[in-house]
Amino acid sequence: MFNHIYKGRRVLVTGHTGFKGSWLCVWLKRLGAEVCGYALAPETEPALFHVLRGQEGISHHIGDLLDAEHLHKTVKDFQPEIIFHLAAQPLVRLSYAEPVRTYAVNVMGTLNVLEAARAVPSVRAFVNVTTDKCYENKETARGYKEDDPMGGYDMYSSSKGCVEILSASYRRSFLQESGFALATARAGNVIGGGDWAAERLVPDCMRALNAGKEIEIRCPSAVRPWQHVLEPLSGYLLLGQKLLEEGRAYAEGFNFGPDEKSVFTVGEMARLAVKCYGQGSVRVQRRDNLHEATLLTLDITKARKRLGWIPTYTATQAVAAAVEWYKRFYAGEEMLPFTEEQIKNFEGSLAWKKN
Protein backbone atom coordinates (compact mmCIF):
# COMPACT_ATOMS: atom_id res chain seq x y z
CA MET A 1 0.00 0.00 0.00
CA PHE A 2 1.25 3.43 -1.00
CA ASN A 3 4.62 1.93 -1.92
CA HIS A 4 5.31 1.31 1.81
CA ILE A 5 6.04 5.04 2.10
CA TYR A 6 4.48 5.42 5.56
CA LYS A 7 6.18 2.50 7.27
CA GLY A 8 8.36 3.89 10.05
CA ARG A 9 7.73 7.47 8.93
CA ARG A 10 6.83 10.29 11.35
CA VAL A 11 3.37 11.62 10.45
CA LEU A 12 1.61 14.52 12.16
CA VAL A 13 -2.19 14.67 11.91
CA THR A 14 -4.04 17.80 13.04
CA GLY A 15 -7.66 17.11 13.88
CA HIS A 16 -6.85 13.54 14.88
CA THR A 17 -9.68 13.46 17.44
CA GLY A 18 -12.32 14.17 14.77
CA PHE A 19 -14.23 11.84 12.48
CA LYS A 20 -11.88 11.82 9.49
CA GLY A 21 -8.81 12.16 11.70
CA SER A 22 -9.72 9.11 13.78
CA TRP A 23 -10.13 6.94 10.68
CA LEU A 24 -6.88 8.31 9.21
CA CYS A 25 -4.87 7.54 12.35
CA VAL A 26 -6.14 3.96 12.46
CA TRP A 27 -5.11 3.55 8.82
CA LEU A 28 -1.69 5.18 9.34
CA LYS A 29 -0.96 2.90 12.30
CA ARG A 30 -1.97 -0.05 10.13
CA LEU A 31 0.56 1.19 7.54
CA GLY A 32 3.30 1.24 10.18
CA ALA A 33 3.60 5.01 10.62
CA GLU A 34 4.73 6.76 13.78
CA VAL A 35 1.78 9.09 14.39
CA CYS A 36 1.47 12.34 16.33
CA GLY A 37 -1.90 14.02 16.73
CA TYR A 38 -2.75 17.62 17.63
CA ALA A 39 -6.36 18.68 18.14
CA LEU A 40 -9.04 19.84 20.53
CA ALA A 41 -10.70 17.21 22.66
CA PRO A 42 -13.59 15.42 20.91
CA GLU A 43 -16.75 17.53 20.90
CA THR A 44 -19.39 14.80 20.54
CA GLU A 45 -20.62 12.07 22.82
CA PRO A 46 -20.06 9.36 21.86
CA ALA A 47 -16.82 10.25 20.08
CA LEU A 48 -15.18 8.04 17.46
CA PHE A 49 -11.74 8.87 18.85
CA HIS A 50 -12.66 7.33 22.19
CA VAL A 51 -14.56 4.43 20.64
CA LEU A 52 -11.44 3.48 18.65
CA ARG A 53 -9.09 4.10 21.61
CA GLY A 54 -7.39 6.67 19.42
CA GLN A 55 -4.84 7.82 22.01
CA GLU A 56 -3.21 4.37 22.08
CA GLY A 57 -0.05 3.94 20.03
CA ILE A 58 0.36 7.60 19.08
CA SER A 59 1.84 10.79 20.48
CA HIS A 60 -1.43 12.42 21.56
CA HIS A 61 -1.67 16.20 22.11
CA ILE A 62 -4.76 18.21 23.02
CA GLY A 63 -4.30 21.76 21.79
CA ASP A 64 -5.84 24.67 19.91
CA LEU A 65 -4.62 25.70 16.45
CA LEU A 66 -4.76 29.29 17.70
CA ASP A 67 -2.26 28.49 20.46
CA ALA A 68 0.72 29.04 18.19
CA GLU A 69 3.32 28.46 20.91
CA HIS A 70 1.93 25.05 21.90
CA LEU A 71 1.47 24.07 18.27
CA HIS A 72 5.03 25.09 17.30
CA LYS A 73 6.48 23.16 20.25
CA THR A 74 4.52 20.03 19.33
CA VAL A 75 5.73 20.12 15.73
CA LYS A 76 9.32 20.90 16.74
CA ASP A 77 9.46 18.13 19.35
CA PHE A 78 7.96 15.48 17.04
CA GLN A 79 9.97 16.42 13.91
CA PRO A 80 7.41 15.08 11.41
CA GLU A 81 8.26 14.27 7.82
CA ILE A 82 4.72 14.80 6.55
CA ILE A 83 1.71 16.67 7.94
CA PHE A 84 -1.95 15.98 7.19
CA HIS A 85 -3.85 19.08 8.25
CA LEU A 86 -7.48 18.15 8.94
CA ALA A 87 -8.31 20.29 11.98
CA ALA A 88 -11.09 22.81 11.29
CA GLN A 89 -14.49 24.12 12.22
CA PRO A 90 -16.21 21.89 9.64
CA LEU A 91 -19.93 22.67 9.87
CA VAL A 92 -21.78 24.99 7.49
CA ARG A 93 -24.71 25.73 9.77
CA LEU A 94 -22.53 26.31 12.84
CA SER A 95 -20.55 28.88 10.85
CA TYR A 96 -23.62 31.12 10.77
CA ALA A 97 -23.71 31.10 14.57
CA GLU A 98 -19.93 31.31 15.03
CA PRO A 99 -18.47 33.26 12.07
CA VAL A 100 -15.47 34.67 13.95
CA ARG A 101 -14.44 31.32 15.38
CA THR A 102 -14.93 29.66 11.98
CA TYR A 103 -12.57 32.12 10.27
CA ALA A 104 -10.10 32.16 13.15
CA VAL A 105 -9.76 28.36 13.27
CA ASN A 106 -9.90 27.66 9.56
CA VAL A 107 -7.78 30.52 8.23
CA MET A 108 -5.47 31.66 11.04
CA GLY A 109 -5.27 28.14 12.44
CA THR A 110 -4.06 26.88 9.07
CA LEU A 111 -1.51 29.69 8.84
CA ASN A 112 -0.22 28.72 12.28
CA VAL A 113 0.26 25.10 11.16
CA LEU A 114 2.05 26.20 8.00
CA GLU A 115 4.36 28.47 9.98
CA ALA A 116 5.10 25.70 12.49
CA ALA A 117 5.93 23.36 9.61
CA ARG A 118 8.19 25.93 7.93
CA ALA A 119 10.22 26.27 11.12
CA VAL A 120 10.99 22.52 11.25
CA PRO A 121 13.39 21.28 8.52
CA SER A 122 12.25 17.66 8.90
CA VAL A 123 8.91 18.46 7.20
CA ARG A 124 9.04 17.41 3.54
CA ALA A 125 5.35 17.22 2.63
CA PHE A 126 2.12 18.87 3.71
CA VAL A 127 -1.41 17.81 2.69
CA ASN A 128 -3.85 20.61 3.51
CA VAL A 129 -7.40 19.23 3.59
CA THR A 130 -10.06 21.75 2.60
CA THR A 131 -13.46 20.92 1.06
CA ASP A 132 -15.51 20.76 -2.15
CA LYS A 133 -17.35 23.83 -0.83
CA CYS A 134 -14.28 26.05 -1.40
CA TYR A 135 -15.46 26.79 -4.95
CA GLU A 136 -17.64 29.73 -5.97
CA ASN A 137 -20.76 27.60 -6.38
CA LYS A 138 -22.97 28.72 -9.26
CA GLU A 139 -25.32 25.71 -8.86
CA THR A 140 -24.42 24.31 -12.29
CA ALA A 141 -24.51 20.65 -13.30
CA ARG A 142 -20.84 20.72 -14.35
CA GLY A 143 -18.44 19.40 -11.73
CA TYR A 144 -15.96 21.97 -10.43
CA LYS A 145 -12.36 21.69 -11.61
CA GLU A 146 -9.29 22.59 -9.59
CA ASP A 147 -8.70 25.83 -11.49
CA ASP A 148 -12.26 27.15 -11.00
CA PRO A 149 -12.60 30.30 -8.84
CA MET A 150 -12.61 30.00 -5.08
CA GLY A 151 -15.57 31.45 -3.17
CA GLY A 152 -18.32 30.28 -0.85
CA TYR A 153 -21.72 31.67 0.13
CA ASP A 154 -21.68 30.80 3.84
CA MET A 155 -18.93 31.52 6.35
CA TYR A 156 -17.62 27.95 6.46
CA SER A 157 -17.38 27.61 2.67
CA SER A 158 -15.83 31.03 2.19
CA SER A 159 -13.31 30.38 4.97
CA LYS A 160 -12.18 27.26 3.11
CA GLY A 161 -11.95 29.25 -0.11
CA CYS A 162 -9.66 31.59 1.81
CA VAL A 163 -7.58 28.61 2.98
CA GLU A 164 -7.08 27.59 -0.65
CA ILE A 165 -5.96 31.10 -1.57
CA LEU A 166 -3.73 31.20 1.52
CA SER A 167 -2.14 27.87 0.57
CA ALA A 168 -1.39 29.02 -2.99
CA SER A 169 0.05 32.31 -1.71
CA TYR A 170 2.11 30.55 0.96
CA ARG A 171 3.51 28.15 -1.63
CA ARG A 172 4.57 30.99 -3.94
CA SER A 173 5.88 33.21 -1.13
CA PHE A 174 7.93 30.73 0.88
CA LEU A 175 8.19 27.30 -0.76
CA GLN A 176 9.37 27.96 -4.31
CA GLU A 177 13.07 27.28 -3.87
CA SER A 178 13.15 25.26 -0.65
CA GLY A 179 10.95 23.91 2.09
CA PHE A 180 8.19 21.34 1.99
CA ALA A 181 5.85 20.38 -0.85
CA LEU A 182 2.36 21.75 -0.09
CA ALA A 183 -0.78 20.37 -1.73
CA THR A 184 -4.48 20.90 -1.01
CA ALA A 185 -7.16 18.20 -1.09
CA ARG A 186 -10.83 18.93 -1.74
CA ALA A 187 -13.35 16.20 -0.98
CA GLY A 188 -17.12 15.87 -1.14
CA ASN A 189 -19.67 14.92 1.51
CA VAL A 190 -18.03 12.17 3.52
CA ILE A 191 -19.97 9.42 5.29
CA GLY A 192 -18.94 6.45 7.40
CA GLY A 193 -19.20 4.86 10.79
CA GLY A 194 -18.55 6.94 13.88
CA ASP A 195 -19.65 10.40 12.75
CA TRP A 196 -21.91 11.90 15.43
CA ALA A 197 -21.76 15.55 14.37
CA ALA A 198 -25.00 17.50 14.61
CA GLU A 199 -27.00 18.32 11.48
CA ARG A 200 -25.21 15.91 9.17
CA LEU A 201 -27.36 13.57 7.13
CA VAL A 202 -26.04 10.09 7.95
CA PRO A 203 -25.48 10.74 11.69
CA ASP A 204 -28.99 12.22 11.88
CA CYS A 205 -30.37 9.18 10.03
CA MET A 206 -28.61 6.72 12.33
CA ARG A 207 -29.66 8.52 15.52
CA ALA A 208 -33.28 8.46 14.36
CA LEU A 209 -33.24 4.86 13.16
CA ASN A 210 -31.60 3.61 16.35
CA ALA A 211 -34.20 5.46 18.44
CA GLY A 212 -37.09 4.17 16.32
CA LYS A 213 -37.98 7.68 15.11
CA GLU A 214 -38.68 9.17 11.71
CA ILE A 215 -35.73 10.64 9.82
CA GLU A 216 -36.30 14.38 9.33
CA ILE A 217 -34.59 16.05 6.36
CA ARG A 218 -34.58 19.72 5.31
CA CYS A 219 -33.53 19.73 1.67
CA PRO A 220 -34.60 16.47 -0.04
CA SER A 221 -33.68 17.64 -3.54
CA ALA A 222 -30.20 18.98 -2.65
CA VAL A 223 -27.49 17.18 -4.62
CA ARG A 224 -24.14 16.27 -3.05
CA PRO A 225 -21.06 14.18 -4.03
CA TRP A 226 -21.40 11.44 -1.37
CA GLN A 227 -18.45 9.16 -0.61
CA HIS A 228 -17.28 6.80 2.11
CA VAL A 229 -14.66 8.31 4.42
CA LEU A 230 -12.01 5.87 3.19
CA GLU A 231 -12.27 7.25 -0.36
CA PRO A 232 -10.82 10.72 0.29
CA LEU A 233 -8.44 9.32 2.91
CA SER A 234 -7.00 7.00 0.27
CA GLY A 235 -6.60 10.07 -1.94
CA TYR A 236 -4.85 12.03 0.82
CA LEU A 237 -2.48 9.14 1.49
CA LEU A 238 -1.74 8.68 -2.21
CA LEU A 239 -1.13 12.42 -2.59
CA GLY A 240 1.14 12.33 0.45
CA GLN A 241 3.08 9.47 -1.13
CA LYS A 242 3.59 11.47 -4.34
CA LEU A 243 4.71 14.56 -2.40
CA LEU A 244 7.25 12.52 -0.43
CA GLU A 245 8.55 10.75 -3.54
CA GLU A 246 8.51 13.57 -6.10
CA GLY A 247 8.13 16.76 -4.10
CA ARG A 248 6.79 19.92 -5.67
CA ALA A 249 5.70 18.18 -8.89
CA TYR A 250 2.46 17.40 -7.02
CA ALA A 251 2.23 20.56 -4.91
CA GLU A 252 -1.16 21.59 -6.27
CA GLY A 253 -4.87 21.28 -5.50
CA PHE A 254 -6.69 17.98 -6.13
CA ASN A 255 -10.37 17.00 -6.04
CA PHE A 256 -11.37 13.65 -4.52
CA GLY A 257 -15.00 12.84 -5.20
CA PRO A 258 -17.30 10.01 -6.30
CA ASP A 259 -18.17 9.12 -9.87
CA GLU A 260 -21.29 10.61 -11.43
CA LYS A 261 -23.43 7.58 -10.52
CA SER A 262 -22.88 8.30 -6.80
CA VAL A 263 -24.08 11.90 -6.87
CA PHE A 264 -27.44 11.52 -5.08
CA THR A 265 -30.00 13.84 -3.55
CA VAL A 266 -30.43 14.11 0.21
CA GLY A 267 -33.79 12.38 -0.06
CA GLU A 268 -32.34 9.48 -2.03
CA MET A 269 -29.55 9.03 0.51
CA ALA A 270 -31.96 9.06 3.46
CA ARG A 271 -34.14 6.42 1.81
CA LEU A 272 -31.05 4.36 0.99
CA ALA A 273 -30.04 4.49 4.68
CA VAL A 274 -33.51 3.18 5.62
CA LYS A 275 -33.19 0.37 3.07
CA CYS A 276 -29.77 -0.67 4.36
CA TYR A 277 -30.94 -0.48 7.99
CA GLY A 278 -33.98 -2.61 7.24
CA GLN A 279 -36.64 -0.34 8.72
CA GLY A 280 -37.62 3.29 9.27
CA SER A 281 -39.22 6.20 7.43
CA VAL A 282 -38.34 9.67 6.15
CA ARG A 283 -40.20 12.95 6.59
CA VAL A 284 -39.40 16.37 5.13
CA GLN A 285 -39.41 19.16 7.72
CA ARG A 286 -39.81 22.86 7.05
CA ARG A 287 -36.56 24.62 6.12
CA ASP A 288 -35.21 27.60 7.98
CA ASN A 289 -33.77 30.66 6.23
CA LEU A 290 -30.11 29.61 6.36
CA HIS A 291 -28.67 29.24 2.87
CA GLU A 292 -27.31 25.83 1.88
CA ALA A 293 -26.18 24.83 -1.61
CA THR A 294 -28.66 22.74 -3.57
CA LEU A 295 -26.27 21.48 -6.25
CA LEU A 296 -22.56 20.75 -5.88
CA THR A 297 -20.40 18.22 -7.74
CA LEU A 298 -16.68 17.74 -8.37
CA ASP A 299 -14.66 16.95 -11.48
CA ILE A 300 -12.05 14.34 -10.52
CA THR A 301 -10.31 14.10 -13.89
CA LYS A 302 -7.07 15.59 -12.53
CA ALA A 303 -6.78 13.08 -9.67
CA ARG A 304 -7.47 10.28 -12.13
CA LYS A 305 -4.85 11.41 -14.64
CA ARG A 306 -2.13 12.78 -12.35
CA LEU A 307 -2.40 10.45 -9.35
CA GLY A 308 -4.07 7.41 -10.88
CA TRP A 309 -6.81 7.72 -8.22
CA ILE A 310 -10.42 6.72 -8.88
CA PRO A 311 -13.29 6.07 -6.45
CA THR A 312 -13.86 2.51 -5.28
CA TYR A 313 -17.28 2.36 -3.62
CA THR A 314 -20.61 3.35 -5.07
CA ALA A 315 -22.91 5.48 -2.91
CA THR A 316 -24.91 2.33 -2.15
CA GLN A 317 -21.78 0.52 -0.94
CA ALA A 318 -20.73 3.57 1.09
CA VAL A 319 -24.09 3.81 2.87
CA ALA A 320 -24.18 0.05 3.47
CA ALA A 321 -20.70 0.14 5.05
CA ALA A 322 -21.65 3.10 7.25
CA VAL A 323 -24.95 1.57 8.37
CA GLU A 324 -23.27 -1.73 9.21
CA TRP A 325 -20.72 0.10 11.37
CA TYR A 326 -23.44 1.92 13.35
CA LYS A 327 -25.56 -1.21 13.78
CA ARG A 328 -22.61 -3.06 15.27
CA PHE A 329 -21.77 -0.12 17.52
CA TYR A 330 -25.31 0.14 18.87
CA ALA A 331 -25.29 -3.64 19.38
CA GLY A 332 -22.36 -3.18 21.78
CA GLU A 333 -19.62 -4.62 19.60
CA GLU A 334 -15.94 -3.66 20.06
CA MET A 335 -15.46 -1.29 17.13
CA LEU A 336 -11.70 -1.00 16.62
CA PRO A 337 -11.35 -4.52 15.14
CA PHE A 338 -14.35 -3.97 12.88
CA THR A 339 -13.01 -0.58 11.77
CA GLU A 340 -9.67 -2.19 10.92
CA GLU A 341 -11.58 -4.91 9.05
CA GLN A 342 -13.41 -2.28 6.99
CA ILE A 343 -10.08 -0.64 6.13
CA LYS A 344 -8.61 -4.02 5.16
CA ASN A 345 -11.61 -4.82 2.95
CA PHE A 346 -11.37 -1.39 1.32
CA GLU A 347 -7.66 -1.87 0.65
CA GLY A 348 -8.44 -5.17 -1.03
CA SER A 349 -11.01 -3.64 -3.34
CA LEU A 350 -9.26 -0.37 -4.22
CA ALA A 351 -10.26 0.45 -7.79
CA TRP A 352 -7.22 2.60 -8.49
CA LYS A 353 -4.84 -0.04 -7.16
CA LYS A 354 -6.18 -2.53 -9.71
CA ASN A 355 -5.67 -0.24 -12.70
Secondary structure as the mmCIF struct_conf table of DSSP 4:
data_model
#
loop_
_struct_conf.conf_type_id
_struct_conf.id
_struct_conf.beg_label_comp_id
_struct_conf.beg_label_asym_id
_struct_conf.beg_label_seq_id
_struct_conf.end_label_comp_id
_struct_conf.end_label_asym_id
_struct_conf.end_label_seq_id
HELX_RH_3T_P HELX_RH_3T_P1 PHE A 2 HIS A 4
TURN_TY1_P TURN_TY1_P1 ILE A 5 GLY A 8
STRN STRN1 ARG A 10 THR A 14
TURN_TY1_P TURN_TY1_P2 GLY A 15 THR A 17
BEND BEND1 GLY A 18 GLY A 18
HELX_RH_AL_P HELX_RH_AL_P1 PHE A 19 ARG A 30
TURN_TY1_P TURN_TY1_P3 LEU A 31 GLY A 32
STRN STRN2 GLU A 34 ALA A 39
HELX_LH_PP_P HELX_LH_PP_P1 LEU A 40 PRO A 42
BEND BEND2 THR A 44 PRO A 46
HELX_RH_AL_P HELX_RH_AL_P2 LEU A 48 VAL A 51
TURN_TY1_P TURN_TY1_P4 LEU A 52 GLY A 57
BEND BEND3 ILE A 58 ILE A 58
STRN STRN3 SER A 59 ILE A 62
TURN_TY1_P TURN_TY1_P5 LEU A 65 LEU A 66
HELX_RH_AL_P HELX_RH_AL_P3 ALA A 68 PHE A 78
BEND BEND4 GLU A 81 GLU A 81
STRN STRN4 ILE A 82 HIS A 85
BEND BEND5 ALA A 88 ALA A 88
HELX_RH_AL_P HELX_RH_AL_P4 VAL A 92 ALA A 97
HELX_RH_AL_P HELX_RH_AL_P5 PRO A 99 TYR A 103
HELX_RH_PI_P HELX_RH_PI_P1 ALA A 104 MET A 108
HELX_RH_AL_P HELX_RH_AL_P6 GLY A 109 ARG A 118
TURN_TY1_P TURN_TY1_P6 ALA A 119 ALA A 119
TURN_TY1_P TURN_TY1_P7 PRO A 121 SER A 122
STRN STRN5 ALA A 125 VAL A 129
HELX_RH_3T_P HELX_RH_3T_P2 ASP A 132 CYS A 134
STRN STRN6 TYR A 135 TYR A 135
BEND BEND6 ALA A 141 ARG A 142
HELX_LH_PP_P HELX_LH_PP_P2 GLY A 143 GLY A 143
STRN STRN7 TYR A 144 TYR A 144
HELX_LH_PP_P HELX_LH_PP_P3 LYS A 145 LYS A 145
TURN_TY1_P TURN_TY1_P8 GLU A 146 ASP A 147
BEND BEND7 ASP A 148 ASP A 148
HELX_LH_PP_P HELX_LH_PP_P4 PRO A 149 PRO A 149
STRN STRN8 MET A 150 MET A 150
BEND BEND8 TYR A 153 ASP A 154
HELX_RH_AL_P HELX_RH_AL_P7 MET A 155 PHE A 174
BEND BEND9 LEU A 175 GLY A 179
STRN STRN9 ALA A 181 ALA A 187
STRN STRN10 ASN A 189 ILE A 191
TURN_TY1_P TURN_TY1_P9 GLY A 193 GLY A 194
TURN_TY1_P TURN_TY1_P10 ALA A 198 GLU A 199
HELX_RH_AL_P HELX_RH_AL_P8 LEU A 201 ASN A 210
TURN_TY1_P TURN_TY1_P11 ALA A 211 GLY A 212
STRN STRN11 ILE A 215 ILE A 217
BEND BEND10 ARG A 218 ARG A 218
TURN_TY1_P TURN_TY1_P12 PRO A 220 SER A 221
STRN STRN12 VAL A 223 HIS A 228
TURN_TY1_P TURN_TY1_P13 VAL A 229 VAL A 229
HELX_RH_AL_P HELX_RH_AL_P9 LEU A 230 GLU A 246
HELX_RH_3T_P HELX_RH_3T_P3 GLY A 247 TYR A 250
BEND BEND11 GLU A 252 GLU A 252
STRN STRN13 GLY A 253 PHE A 256
HELX_RH_3T_P HELX_RH_3T_P4 GLU A 260 SER A 262
STRN STRN14 VAL A 263 THR A 265
HELX_RH_AL_P HELX_RH_AL_P10 VAL A 266 TYR A 277
TURN_TY1_P TURN_TY1_P14 GLY A 278 GLY A 278
STRN STRN15 VAL A 282 VAL A 284
HELX_LH_PP_P HELX_LH_PP_P5 GLN A 285 ARG A 287
BEND BEND12 ASN A 289 ASN A 289
BEND BEND13 THR A 294 THR A 294
STRN STRN16 LEU A 295 LEU A 295
STRN STRN17 LEU A 298 LEU A 298
HELX_RH_AL_P HELX_RH_AL_P11 THR A 301 LYS A 302
HELX_RH_PI_P HELX_RH_PI_P2 ALA A 303 LEU A 307
BEND BEND14 TYR A 313 TYR A 313
HELX_RH_AL_P HELX_RH_AL_P12 ALA A 315 TYR A 330
TURN_TY1_P TURN_TY1_P15 ALA A 331 GLY A 332
HELX_RH_AL_P HELX_RH_AL_P13 MET A 335 SER A 349
HELX_RH_AL_P HELX_RH_AL_P14 ALA A 351 LYS A 354
#
